[in-house]
Amino acid sequence: MSNYFTNQLRGYPVVLSALQAYSKDICRNCIGLEGAQTKVEKGLKKLCMDLKGSSIPGEEKEALLAQINSLSREAEAIELSEDCECQKTAGNCKIGTGCFPLGALDIQKLITEPAAL
Amino acid sequence: MNTAEVLNIRGSCCLETAGIRQHLKDLMSGNTLKIVFDPPLRQDMENLVAEEKCEILHLDDEGKSLTATILKKASTIEMLKVSPVADYPTEEGCFLCGNHYSPVAVVVMLNAPYGTMPPEVKSIPPEIDKLVKSAVETGAALSGTLQTENIGIEKIVCNIVGNPNIRYIVLCGVDVEGHHTGDALRALAENGINQQRTIIGSTAVTPYLLNIPKESIERFRKQVTLINLLGEMNPEVIGKAVWSCYQEKPAPFLNYMLSDPGAYPEQPMSCRLNWRVKKPESIEEWELEDLVKGIEEEQKAVAVPQEKEVAVRVSEPKVAAIASHLLRITEELSQIAKIIVGEAEAKPIAPVKEAPVVEEEKTVCAVKEEAPAVVAPAVAELTEKELYFHNQLRAYPGILAGLSACDKDICHNGLSLPVAVNSIVKKLGKLKKDIEVSSISEQRRGEFLARIDSFLEAAQRLPTDPGPCQKTVGNCTIGKGCLATGAANLLKQITEPSSLTQ
């Protein structure tokens, strides 16, 4: 079971690093990054809940929880403008239909095993 | 008032047999009738007069007989309409207001990609705009568009319960792709919400009604009947539905029999969104239970009466003493301020020693700049070629940060990370060459090349010598995906301009 949590926690640092990098770009003013940040925060919260309810031995659980907490702080620290709006709509982002923060978020979806708890 | 007709029924044992009821019925409103009758029938006469909505103006007692002058009261019209709440419509939205006393509101689905509409919603598709306008012109109380299955529906509920005259909602237009908002409104009317404030039986993705009281939702369901014309875009059909709703006598419309039943027999509800949940679309199902619990606890806390403030009586001498004390404190503070100002003017300002900076705990993320520099280029000023380079370069900070994070994991010894790094280095090299030979301005060229150099420098810190695949070795068990490749693929988010040749 701990493999599930370990694998999930391998994805978040990659996602968060990319999101932090994009927060230095116009994405800082964008609902795309705002939404991705929310998704990561919620994903970590859910992971924390599942982990607390799991039968993983205490010490290992503590280590994983510490990792989740650290990642949650990272997610929270992503800098965003107070009033975010889609930068495509605002005319500042012209990369096409894609979105860097949402693309970064999709990295987490590459983790497919173990499928679920 | 006409001259009174006189009926003499002395000797009759019963008013009914004397045909008095019929006389009273036939009496025109405002007219009078004199009836001479025997005293034992007095009580019966009073009862009958009341039953027939008349009143006895005079009753002359002549001993052996009584003469009643009876007036037919003016018929009162039953008031079936009421005024909406003072701040009606309580919620703003994309709708038009018509006659407040109309029994019907029209909801047209706004099938447009969510979030693409500007705030002022000036680009509503013309066929939808036409439908909205024609509904109000036909006599609807409200007519507007609906896009979201949560906030949008909540606003509708608030505006409907604020006007008890509205008894029908005509739902029309093509349902919103992905959101299934129209279906959510149908399901709300049919089934209501569950304990987790989710619309029962809705196919919408996030049909959560978290910003309005449950009571308003229940009231909404009791107050209105939904006329489901989802998919219908013909203004004539919608117009017929609206017309049918305000008929006095039941009028057939499709499978419905419609007529105006008058206002809902309860007070209007002044209800607004509390915006506790601003983005219901980002709520996950597993969060709902806690969220709803929090909302309900908050409501209970609000309902608990606050402790009464205790009025403290202070005697006049005490008030005088406190005032004198406060005055003394003010004088002392003023003297202290003068001393500080004097010292500050006499001495040169000494540099303030900075407190030692405590280094933050190192985190797993690779990129962490203290003062983020927001790149805000005026893309409108860029040529097509410059935009191509600009867009390509925007991807790399995220890619390199992602690869750096992979480097701190088992990917460091693996195969895919070096492969991804080498690929990125090659792409940056190609981009550099393209920039060097392109016909862009020297200033832009310099900016772009400087950025590429900084990316190449960051890439050089990453592993480039392939090791064994960590899946094959058995260390990576995440499935078929690869985090390093995923990070490198962020470049694929850029699709415009598609190439330099365009």
Chai-1 contact restraints between the chains, C-beta under 6 A:
chainA,res_idxA,chainB,res_idxB,connection_type,confidence,min_distance_angstrom,max_distance_angstrom,comment,restraint_id
A,N7,B,I478,contact,1.0,0.0,6.0,A-B,restraint_1
A,R10,B,D409,contact,1.0,0.0,6.0,A-B,restraint_2
A,P13,B,V364,contact,1.0,0.0,6.0,A-B,restraint_3
A,P13,B,A405,contact,1.0,0.0,6.0,A-B,restraint_4
A,V14,B,G402,contact,1.0,0.0,6.0,A-B,restraint_5
A,V14,B,A405,contact,1.0,0.0,6.0,A-B,restraint_6
A,V14,B,C406,contact,1.0,0.0,6.0,A-B,restraint_7
A,V14,B,L483,contact,1.0,0.0,6.0,A-B,restraint_8
A,V14,B,A487,contact,1.0,0.0,6.0,A-B,restraint_9
A,L16,B,C365,contact,1.0,0.0,6.0,A-B,restraint_10
A,S17,B,C365,contact,1.0,0.0,6.0,A-B,restraint_11
A,S17,B,A366,contact,1.0,0.0,6.0,A-B,restraint_12
A,S17,B,V367,contact,1.0,0.0,6.0,A-B,restraint_13
A,S17,B,A401,contact,1.0,0.0,6.0,A-B,restraint_14
A,S17,B,G402,contact,1.0,0.0,6.0,A-B,restraint_15
A,S17,B,A405,contact,1.0,0.0,6.0,A-B,restraint_16
A,A18,B,G398,contact,1.0,0.0,6.0,A-B,restraint_17
A,A18,B,A401,contact,1.0,0.0,6.0,A-B,restraint_18
A,A18,B,G402,contact,1.0,0.0,6.0,A-B,restraint_19
A,Q20,B,C365,contact,1.0,0.0,6.0,A-B,restraint_20
A,Q20,B,V367,contact,1.0,0.0,6.0,A-B,restraint_21
A,A21,B,V367,contact,1.0,0.0,6.0,A-B,restraint_22
A,A21,B,P397,contact,1.0,0.0,6.0,A-B,restraint_23
A,A21,B,G398,contact,1.0,0.0,6.0,A-B,restraint_24
A,A21,B,A401,contact,1.0,0.0,6.0,A-B,restraint_25
A,Y22,B,G398,contact,1.0,0.0,6.0,A-B,restraint_26
A,K24,B,P372,contact,1.0,0.0,6.0,A-B,restraint_27
A,D25,B,V375,contact,1.0,0.0,6.0,A-B,restraint_28
A,D25,B,R394,contact,1.0,0.0,6.0,A-B,restraint_29
A,R28,B,V374,contact,1.0,0.0,6.0,A-B,restraint_30
A,T38,B,S282,contact,1.0,0.0,6.0,A-B,restraint_31
A,K42,B,E284,contact,1.0,0.0,6.0,A-B,restraint_32
A,K46,B,W286,contact,1.0,0.0,6.0,A-B,restraint_33
A,E74,B,T363,contact,1.0,0.0,6.0,A-B,restraint_34
A,E74,B,C365,contact,1.0,0.0,6.0,A-B,restraint_35
A,E79,B,P372,contact,1.0,0.0,6.0,A-B,restraint_36
A,C86,B,G115,contact,1.0,0.0,6.0,A-B,restraint_37
A,K94,B,V379,contact,1.0,0.0,6.0,A-B,restraint_38
A,I95,B,N391,contact,1.0,0.0,6.0,A-B,restraint_39
A,I95,B,I494,contact,1.0,0.0,6.0,A-B,restraint_40
A,G96,B,T495,contact,1.0,0.0,6.0,A-B,restraint_41
A,G96,B,E496,contact,1.0,0.0,6.0,A-B,restraint_42
A,G98,B,Q493,contact,1.0,0.0,6.0,A-B,restraint_43
A,G98,B,T495,contact,1.0,0.0,6.0,A-B,restraint_44
A,F100,B,G398,contact,1.0,0.0,6.0,A-B,restraint_45
A,F100,B,Q493,contact,1.0,0.0,6.0,A-B,restraint_46
A,G103,B,L490,contact,1.0,0.0,6.0,A-B,restraint_47
A,G103,B,Q493,contact,1.0,0.0,6.0,A-B,restraint_48
A,A104,B,G398,contact,1.0,0.0,6.0,A-B,restraint_49
A,I107,B,G486,contact,1.0,0.0,6.0,A-B,restraint_50
A,L110,B,G481,contact,1.0,0.0,6.0,A-B,restraint_51
A,L110,B,G486,contact,1.0,0.0,6.0,A-B,restraint_52
A,I111,B,I478,contact,1.0,0.0,6.0,A-B,restraint_53
A,T112,B,G479,contact,1.0,0.0,6.0,A-B,restraint_54
A,E113,B,G479,contact,1.0,0.0,6.0,A-B,restraint_55
